[in-house]
Amino acid sequence: MTGPARVVIVGGGIAGLTAALAVRSHLPDAEIIVLEGLAQAGGKLRVESVAGIPVDVGAEAILTLRPEGTRLVSAVGLEDEVISPLTTAAGVLVGGSVHPLPPRTMFGVPSDLESTRASGVLSPEALQRVAGEPDLPGLAPLENDIAVGALVRSRLGDEVLDRLVEPLLGGVYAGHADQLSLRATMPVLAAKLAEGGSLVYAAAAAAGPAPAPDAPARPVFASLRGGVGRLAERLATCGLFEVRTSTMARSIRRTPTGFAVECGAVPESTELQADVVIVATPPAKAAKLLAEVSAAAAAELAAIETASVAITTLAYRSLSLPAGSGILVGAREGLTIKATTFSSQKWPMPTDGLSVLRASVGRAGETEALQRDDADLIKLVRHELRPLIGTDAEPVDALVTRWGGGLPQYAVGHVERVARIRGAVAAVPGLAVCGATYDGVGIPACIASAYAAAGQVLAALERQGQ
C-alpha cells in the first residue's frame, strides 16, 4: 500500500464519531470520512430548542461509573462544561400512585429491604417474599443466559418484576423483561450469579457497599451545559476528519485493495474506495451493508430486533413540578408514556422561569401510539401527564422527536450473538463494527465499542504496512 490510508466510517452517531477521533489520534495523515445518512450527525445525541431553551431530545446523561464518557468529554475540551444533576430522586408509578424509587437496586432488583419497605412501592406480601428469598434453595450456577423476567419472577414474584424491574428496564431499553437478556442488560449481576446462590445477595454485591453516611455524594450521571448532545456536535465539527451528512451508504463490497462503499441515491450512486471500513449503524442497516462482505455477520445482525421511541418535550410557565427528577411508569399501568423526566428540575439550566419536562413513548412491539401525528401524540402525552404533574395547562412550546428503531433489543443469547458477529467480521481484514447494538446502549458503552473498532482497523492497516 502506498500513500495515506483512507478510512471510511458508516454512521455518524457517537460511536462512529468517536471511532474517527480514535483513528485520527494514531494516523495523523490518514483520510478519514464519516458518512451520515441524516442531515445532522450525532445520532441519538441531539440538542434542539424548545421555548428558546436548548434541551437534549435523545440521550440526556453520561454514566460516570464508567470512565469512557468523561474521558472523551475532556479529550474534546468540554471538561469545564460538565454539570451534575440537582436531584436523582426518581419516582415510580404504581397503581396510580407515585412512590419513591428505592435506592441501591440493581435495575430494580432489591438489595436493601428496609429502603424498599420505606418507599411503599411493594405490598407486605411482596416485601415478605424479598425478605425470604435468601432462605430459598440457592440458584444453580448461571451457566446459560436467561431472561430477566423469568429469573426475577421465579425468585421474587410478579410484583417486584412489574413495579420495579420493568419500569427501569423499560426506561433504558424500551423493552420487556421477559424478552431481555440478563447477561446483556445486567452483566455485573450475571457475574455475581455465576456461582449461583441468592438473587437478593447477588444484587447487593453488584450494587457495591453502601456509602458512609457522611461521605460526599458522587454523581452517577453527568451532562453538559446546553445539553449532552454538544459532545456529538463538538466531535462532528472538530475538523480532524470529514463528516458527510445526507450521504446514505447503500452497500459495501471487497476490492483487490480494500473496500468500495456505494453511497448516494439510486441511480446516481457513487463508489467510495476505502482501505478499511467501520460500520457504526443500527443492526438492520448494518445487516444490509455487510451482506456482501460478511453474510454470517449480516444474518446475525438482521435477527436483532429494535424498539422505536418518541420523546415529547414540553415547556410550561408557572408550573410547580412534583419533587424529584422524574417518574418511571411500568408496562402494566395502562399508560402510553413509559417515563417522564423533569429536565429543568433535574439539571441546572437557565429557563427564564419555565419548567421543561420530557416524556418517553414506545416499547418493543408497541407501535400504535407512535403512528399518531405530532399534534395528536402531544395531546395524548399531556392527557396522561395531567394526574402526574397536576396541570392540563397549555404548554408554551412542545416538540416531538422520533427515534425509529432507535433501541436494539438485547434478547436472551445476545452476548453470544455479538461474539459470533465479531468473529465473522474479524475474518474480513480491515472491517469492524461498533455502536449501541453490541455491548450497551449508554454513551460510555458506545464509546468503548468505538475504541475497540478503531483498534481493529488500525491493526489491519499496520499488517498491510500502512
C-alpha positions as CSV (number, residue, x, y, z in Angstrom):
1,M,0.0,0.0,0.0
2,T,1.3,3.5,-0.9
3,G,0.1,6.9,0.3
4,P,-2.1,7.8,3.3
5,A,-4.8,5.3,4.3
6,R,-8.4,6.1,3.6
7,V,-10.7,5.1,6.5
8,V,-14.5,5.2,5.9
9,I,-16.8,5.1,8.8
10,V,-20.5,4.5,8.1
11,G,-22.7,6.1,10.7
12,G,-22.2,9.5,12.4
13,G,-23.6,8.8,15.8
14,I,-21.4,9.0,19.0
15,A,-19.8,5.6,18.1
16,G,-18.9,6.5,14.6
17,L,-17.6,9.9,15.5
18,T,-15.5,8.6,18.4
19,A,-14.1,5.9,16.1
20,A,-13.0,8.6,13.7
21,L,-11.3,10.6,16.5
22,A,-9.6,7.4,17.8
23,V,-8.2,6.6,14.3
24,R,-7.0,10.2,13.8
25,S,-5.1,10.1,17.1
26,H,-2.9,7.2,15.7
27,L,-2.9,8.2,12.0
28,P,-2.3,11.9,11.6
29,D,-2.0,11.7,7.8
30,A,-5.0,9.4,7.1
31,E,-8.0,10.5,5.1
32,I,-10.9,9.8,7.5
33,I,-14.5,10.1,6.1
34,V,-17.7,9.7,8.2
35,L,-20.8,9.0,6.2
36,E,-24.1,10.0,7.8
37,G,-27.4,9.5,6.1
38,L,-29.3,12.2,8.0
39,A,-28.8,15.9,7.6
40,Q,-27.2,16.1,11.1
41,A,-24.5,14.0,12.6
42,G,-24.7,12.9,16.3
43,G,-27.2,10.0,16.2
44,K,-29.2,9.9,19.4
45,L,-27.2,12.7,20.9
46,R,-29.1,15.8,19.7
47,V,-29.9,19.2,21.2
48,E,-33.0,21.1,20.0
49,S,-34.5,24.4,21.1
50,V,-37.8,24.3,23.0
51,A,-39.2,27.7,24.0
52,G,-35.8,29.0,23.3
53,I,-34.1,26.6,25.7
54,P,-31.5,24.1,24.4
55,V,-32.6,20.7,25.5
56,D,-31.5,17.1,24.8
57,V,-34.1,15.3,22.8
58,G,-32.2,11.9,22.8
59,A,-29.7,10.7,25.3
60,E,-29.6,13.2,28.2
61,A,-26.8,11.9,30.5
62,I,-23.4,10.2,30.7
63,L,-22.9,7.4,33.2
64,T,-19.9,8.4,35.2
65,L,-19.3,5.0,36.8
66,R,-17.5,4.1,33.5
67,P,-14.6,6.3,32.5
68,E,-15.1,6.4,28.7
69,G,-17.7,9.2,28.5
70,T,-16.0,11.7,30.8
71,R,-12.6,11.0,29.2
72,L,-14.0,11.8,25.8
73,V,-15.5,15.0,27.2
74,S,-12.1,16.0,28.3
75,A,-10.4,14.9,25.1
76,V,-12.6,17.4,23.1
77,G,-12.1,20.2,25.6
78,L,-15.6,20.2,27.2
79,E,-14.5,19.3,30.7
80,D,-15.3,22.7,32.1
81,E,-18.8,22.4,30.8
82,V,-19.7,19.3,32.8
83,I,-22.7,19.6,35.1
84,S,-24.1,17.2,37.7
85,P,-27.8,16.6,38.4
86,L,-29.5,18.6,41.0
87,T,-31.6,15.6,42.0
88,T,-31.7,11.9,41.1
89,A,-34.6,11.0,43.3
90,A,-37.0,9.5,40.8
91,G,-40.4,8.1,41.5
92,V,-42.2,5.1,40.1
93,L,-46.0,5.0,39.3
94,V,-47.7,2.0,40.9
95,G,-51.5,1.6,40.8
96,G,-51.9,5.3,40.0
97,S,-49.8,6.5,42.9
98,V,-46.2,7.7,42.7
99,H,-43.7,6.1,45.2
100,P,-40.0,6.9,45.6
101,L,-37.8,4.6,43.7
102,P,-35.8,2.6,46.3
103,P,-32.1,3.3,46.3
104,R,-29.5,0.6,45.8
105,T,-31.4,-1.7,43.5
106,M,-29.8,-3.5,40.6
107,F,-32.2,-2.4,37.7
108,G,-35.0,-2.8,40.3
109,V,-33.9,-6.0,41.9
110,P,-33.9,-5.0,45.6
111,S,-30.7,-5.2,47.6
112,D,-31.8,-3.3,50.7
113,L,-35.1,-4.5,52.3
114,E,-35.5,-1.5,54.6
115,S,-35.2,1.2,51.9
116,T,-37.6,-0.8,49.7
117,R,-40.0,-1.1,52.5
118,A,-39.8,2.7,53.2
119,S,-40.6,3.5,49.6
120,G,-44.0,1.9,49.9
121,V,-43.7,0.5,46.3
122,L,-44.3,-3.1,47.4
123,S,-47.1,-4.8,49.3
124,P,-46.4,-6.5,52.6
125,E,-46.6,-9.9,50.8
126,A,-44.1,-8.9,48.2
127,L,-41.8,-7.5,50.9
128,Q,-42.0,-10.8,52.8
129,R,-41.0,-12.6,49.6
130,V,-38.0,-10.4,49.2
131,A,-37.0,-10.9,52.8
132,G,-37.3,-14.7,52.5
133,E,-35.5,-15.1,49.1
134,P,-32.1,-15.7,50.6
135,D,-33.5,-18.6,52.6
136,L,-34.8,-20.4,49.5
137,P,-32.6,-23.1,48.0
138,G,-29.8,-21.3,46.2
139,L,-29.9,-20.7,42.4
140,A,-27.9,-23.1,40.4
141,P,-24.7,-21.6,38.9
142,L,-25.7,-19.5,35.9
143,E,-24.3,-21.4,33.0
144,N,-26.6,-20.2,30.3
145,D,-28.3,-16.9,29.7
146,I,-31.8,-16.3,31.0
147,A,-34.5,-13.7,30.6
148,V,-34.5,-11.1,33.4
149,G,-38.2,-11.6,33.8
150,A,-38.0,-15.3,34.3
151,L,-35.3,-15.0,36.9
152,V,-36.9,-12.3,38.9
153,R,-40.4,-13.8,38.8
154,S,-39.1,-17.2,40.0
155,R,-37.3,-15.7,43.0
156,L,-39.2,-12.6,43.9
157,G,-42.6,-12.8,42.2
158,D,-44.6,-10.7,39.8
159,E,-44.9,-7.6,41.9
160,V,-41.2,-6.9,42.1
161,L,-40.9,-7.5,38.4
162,D,-43.9,-5.3,37.4
163,R,-43.3,-2.5,39.9
164,L,-39.6,-2.1,39.9
165,V,-37.7,-4.1,37.3
166,E,-40.0,-3.5,34.3
167,P,-40.1,0.3,34.7
168,L,-36.3,0.6,35.0
169,L,-35.6,-1.8,32.1
170,G,-38.3,-0.1,30.0
171,G,-36.8,3.3,30.7
172,V,-33.4,2.2,29.4
173,Y,-34.0,-0.4,26.8
174,A,-37.7,0.3,25.8
175,G,-38.1,-3.5,26.1
176,H,-39.9,-6.1,28.2
177,A,-38.1,-8.0,31.0
178,D,-39.5,-11.3,29.7
179,Q,-37.5,-10.9,26.5
180,L,-34.4,-9.1,27.7
181,S,-31.1,-11.0,28.4
182,L,-29.7,-11.0,31.9
183,R,-26.2,-11.2,30.7
184,A,-26.5,-8.4,28.2
185,T,-28.6,-5.9,30.4
186,M,-27.2,-6.7,33.8
187,P,-23.7,-8.2,33.2
188,V,-22.5,-7.4,36.8
189,L,-25.4,-9.2,38.3
190,A,-25.0,-12.1,36.0
191,A,-21.3,-12.4,37.0
192,K,-22.3,-12.4,40.7
193,L,-24.7,-15.3,39.9
194,A,-22.1,-17.3,38.1
195,E,-21.8,-19.4,41.2
196,G,-25.5,-19.4,42.0
197,G,-27.0,-18.5,45.4
198,S,-29.4,-15.8,46.4
199,L,-30.6,-13.2,43.9
200,V,-31.0,-10.6,46.6
201,Y,-27.5,-11.1,47.9
202,A,-26.1,-11.0,44.3
203,A,-27.9,-7.7,43.7
204,A,-26.4,-6.3,46.9
205,A,-22.9,-7.4,45.9
206,A,-23.4,-6.0,42.4
207,A,-24.6,-2.6,43.9
208,G,-21.5,-2.4,46.0
209,P,-21.1,-1.2,49.6
210,A,-23.5,1.5,50.8
211,P,-21.7,4.9,51.0
212,A,-20.9,6.1,54.5
213,P,-23.5,8.5,55.9
214,D,-21.0,11.4,55.9
215,A,-19.4,10.6,52.6
216,P,-19.9,13.2,49.9
217,A,-22.3,12.2,47.2
218,R,-20.7,11.0,44.0
219,P,-22.9,11.8,41.0
220,V,-23.7,8.7,38.9
221,F,-24.6,10.8,35.9
222,A,-23.3,13.9,34.3
223,S,-24.3,16.2,31.4
224,L,-23.1,19.3,29.7
225,R,-24.3,22.9,29.9
226,G,-26.6,23.3,26.9
227,G,-27.1,19.5,26.6
228,V,-25.0,16.3,26.4
229,G,-25.7,16.5,22.6
230,R,-23.0,19.1,22.5
231,L,-20.5,16.3,22.8
232,A,-21.5,14.9,19.4
233,E,-21.6,18.4,17.9
234,R,-18.1,19.1,19.1
235,L,-16.8,15.8,17.6
236,A,-18.6,16.4,14.3
237,T,-17.2,19.9,13.9
238,C,-13.7,19.4,15.3
239,G,-12.1,19.4,11.9
240,L,-10.0,16.4,12.5
241,F,-11.9,14.3,10.0
242,E,-14.5,14.8,7.3
243,V,-18.2,14.3,8.0
244,R,-20.5,13.9,5.0
245,T,-24.1,14.3,6.1
246,S,-27.1,13.5,4.0
247,T,-25.0,10.8,2.4
248,M,-26.6,7.3,2.6
249,A,-24.3,4.3,2.4
250,R,-26.0,1.5,0.5
251,S,-23.6,-1.4,0.4
252,I,-20.0,-2.5,1.0
253,R,-18.1,-4.8,-1.3
254,R,-14.5,-6.1,-1.3
255,T,-12.0,-4.9,-3.8
256,P,-8.4,-6.0,-4.6
257,T,-7.1,-3.2,-2.5
258,G,-9.7,-2.9,0.3
259,F,-13.4,-1.9,0.1
260,A,-15.8,0.0,-2.1
261,V,-18.7,1.8,-0.3
262,E,-21.7,2.6,-2.5
263,C,-23.4,5.7,-1.4
264,G,-25.8,8.3,-2.7
265,A,-29.2,7.9,-4.3
266,V,-30.0,5.3,-6.9
267,P,-29.5,5.5,-9.9
268,E,-26.8,8.1,-9.4
269,S,-24.9,6.4,-6.6
270,T,-21.1,6.6,-6.4
271,E,-18.5,4.3,-5.0
272,L,-16.1,5.5,-2.3
273,Q,-12.9,3.5,-2.1
274,A,-11.5,2.7,1.3
275,D,-8.6,0.7,2.8
276,V,-10.6,-0.1,5.9
277,V,-14.3,0.4,6.9
278,I,-16.0,0.7,10.3
279,V,-19.8,0.2,10.3
280,A,-21.4,2.1,13.2
281,T,-25.1,1.9,12.3
282,P,-28.2,0.2,13.9
283,P,-28.5,-3.5,13.3
284,A,-30.9,-3.6,10.3
285,K,-28.8,-1.1,8.4
286,A,-25.6,-2.9,9.4
287,A,-27.0,-6.1,8.1
288,K,-27.7,-4.6,4.7
289,L,-24.3,-3.1,4.5
290,L,-22.5,-6.3,5.4
291,A,-24.5,-8.6,3.2
292,E,-21.8,-8.9,0.6
293,V,-18.7,-8.8,2.7
294,S,-19.8,-11.0,5.7
295,A,-23.0,-12.9,5.1
296,A,-22.7,-14.6,8.5
297,A,-22.5,-11.3,10.4
298,A,-25.3,-9.8,8.3
299,A,-27.6,-12.7,9.2
300,E,-26.9,-12.4,12.9
301,L,-27.5,-8.6,12.8
302,A,-30.7,-9.0,10.9
303,A,-32.1,-11.1,13.7
304,I,-31.6,-8.3,16.3
305,E,-34.9,-6.5,16.9
306,T,-35.2,-2.9,17.7
307,A,-37.7,-0.6,19.5
308,S,-38.9,2.7,18.2
309,V,-39.5,5.6,20.7
310,A,-40.6,9.2,20.7
311,I,-39.6,11.9,23.1
312,T,-42.1,14.6,23.7
313,T,-40.6,17.7,25.2
314,L,-42.9,20.3,26.8
315,A,-42.2,23.7,28.3
316,Y,-44.7,25.3,30.8
317,R,-44.9,28.6,32.5
318,S,-45.9,28.9,36.2
319,L,-45.8,25.1,36.8
320,S,-44.6,23.7,40.0
321,L,-43.4,20.2,39.2
322,P,-43.5,17.3,41.7
323,A,-40.4,16.8,43.7
324,G,-37.6,14.7,42.2
325,S,-36.0,14.1,38.8
326,G,-39.0,12.3,37.1
327,I,-41.3,9.3,37.2
328,L,-41.0,5.8,35.7
329,V,-44.1,4.0,34.5
330,G,-44.4,0.3,34.4
331,A,-46.0,-1.5,31.4
332,R,-49.0,-2.6,33.5
333,E,-50.0,0.9,34.4
334,G,-52.1,1.2,31.2
335,L,-50.3,4.4,30.0
336,T,-48.6,5.1,26.8
337,I,-45.8,7.0,28.4
338,K,-43.1,4.9,30.0
339,A,-41.1,7.6,31.7
340,T,-41.1,11.4,32.3
341,T,-38.0,13.5,33.2
342,F,-38.4,16.8,34.9
343,S,-35.5,18.3,32.9
344,S,-35.4,21.8,34.4
345,Q,-35.6,20.3,37.9
346,K,-33.0,17.6,37.3
347,W,-30.3,19.6,35.6
348,P,-29.1,23.2,36.2
349,M,-30.2,25.1,33.2
350,P,-31.3,28.6,32.5
351,T,-35.1,28.5,31.7
352,D,-36.3,32.1,32.3
353,G,-38.8,30.7,34.8
354,L,-40.1,28.0,32.5
355,S,-40.5,24.4,33.6
356,V,-39.2,21.8,31.0
357,L,-40.1,18.2,31.0
358,R,-39.9,15.3,28.6
359,A,-42.0,12.1,28.3
360,S,-40.9,9.0,26.5
361,V,-43.3,6.8,24.5
362,G,-42.7,3.5,22.9
363,R,-41.8,-0.1,24.0
364,A,-40.7,-3.0,21.8
365,G,-43.7,-4.3,19.9
366,E,-45.9,-1.3,20.8
367,T,-46.2,1.0,17.8
368,E,-49.8,2.2,17.8
369,A,-49.1,5.4,19.7
370,L,-46.1,6.2,17.5
371,Q,-48.3,6.2,14.4
372,R,-50.1,9.3,15.6
373,D,-49.0,12.6,14.2
374,D,-47.1,15.0,16.4
375,A,-50.1,17.1,17.5
376,D,-52.1,14.0,18.4
377,L,-49.2,12.5,20.3
378,I,-48.6,15.7,22.2
379,K,-52.3,15.7,23.2
380,L,-52.1,12.1,24.4
381,V,-49.0,12.7,26.4
382,R,-50.5,15.8,28.0
383,H,-53.6,13.9,29.0
384,E,-51.5,11.1,30.6
385,L,-49.3,13.6,32.4
386,R,-52.1,15.6,33.9
387,P,-52.5,13.5,37.1
388,L,-48.8,13.2,37.4
389,I,-47.9,16.9,37.2
390,G,-51.2,18.4,38.3
391,T,-52.0,20.5,35.3
392,D,-53.7,20.4,31.9
393,A,-52.5,23.9,31.1
394,E,-51.4,24.6,27.5
395,P,-47.6,24.4,27.2
396,V,-45.8,27.4,25.8
397,D,-43.9,25.1,23.4
398,A,-43.8,21.4,22.6
399,L,-41.6,19.2,20.4
400,V,-41.8,15.6,19.3
401,T,-38.6,13.8,18.4
402,R,-38.9,10.3,16.9
403,W,-36.2,7.6,17.0
404,G,-37.3,4.9,14.6
405,G,-35.7,1.6,15.5
406,G,-33.5,3.5,17.9
407,L,-33.0,1.0,20.7
408,P,-31.7,-2.6,19.9
409,Q,-33.3,-5.3,22.0
410,Y,-30.9,-7.5,23.8
411,A,-32.7,-10.8,23.7
412,V,-31.6,-13.9,25.5
413,G,-28.4,-15.1,23.9
414,H,-27.4,-11.6,22.9
415,V,-23.9,-11.8,24.3
416,E,-23.2,-15.0,22.3
417,R,-24.7,-13.5,19.2
418,V,-22.4,-10.5,19.5
419,A,-19.4,-12.8,19.8
420,R,-20.5,-14.5,16.6
421,I,-20.9,-11.2,14.8
422,R,-17.5,-10.0,15.9
423,G,-15.9,-13.3,14.9
424,A,-17.4,-13.2,11.4
425,V,-16.4,-9.5,11.0
426,A,-12.8,-10.2,12.2
427,A,-12.5,-12.8,9.4
428,V,-12.7,-9.9,7.0
429,P,-9.4,-7.9,7.4
430,G,-9.9,-4.2,7.6
431,L,-13.6,-4.4,8.7
432,A,-15.0,-3.6,12.1
433,V,-18.4,-2.8,13.8
434,C,-19.4,-0.6,16.7
435,G,-22.3,1.1,18.4
436,A,-25.3,0.5,20.7
437,T,-26.1,-2.8,19.0
438,Y,-23.3,-4.7,20.8
439,D,-22.3,-4.1,24.4
440,G,-24.6,-1.5,25.8
441,V,-26.9,1.4,24.8
442,G,-25.3,4.0,27.1
443,I,-22.8,6.6,25.9
444,P,-19.8,5.1,27.6
445,A,-20.5,1.6,26.2
446,C,-20.9,3.1,22.7
447,I,-17.6,4.9,23.1
448,A,-15.8,1.8,24.3
449,S,-17.1,-0.2,21.3
450,A,-15.8,2.6,19.0
451,Y,-12.3,2.4,20.5
452,A,-12.3,-1.4,20.0
453,A,-13.4,-1.0,16.4
454,A,-10.7,1.7,15.8
455,G,-8.1,-0.6,17.3
456,Q,-9.2,-3.4,15.0
457,V,-8.8,-1.4,11.7
458,L,-5.6,0.2,12.9
459,A,-4.1,-3.3,13.4
460,A,-5.3,-4.3,10.0
461,L,-3.6,-1.2,8.4
462,E,-0.4,-2.0,10.3
463,R,-0.4,-5.5,8.9
464,Q,-0.9,-4.0,5.5
465,G,2.2,-1.9,6.0
466,Q,0.3,1.4,6.2
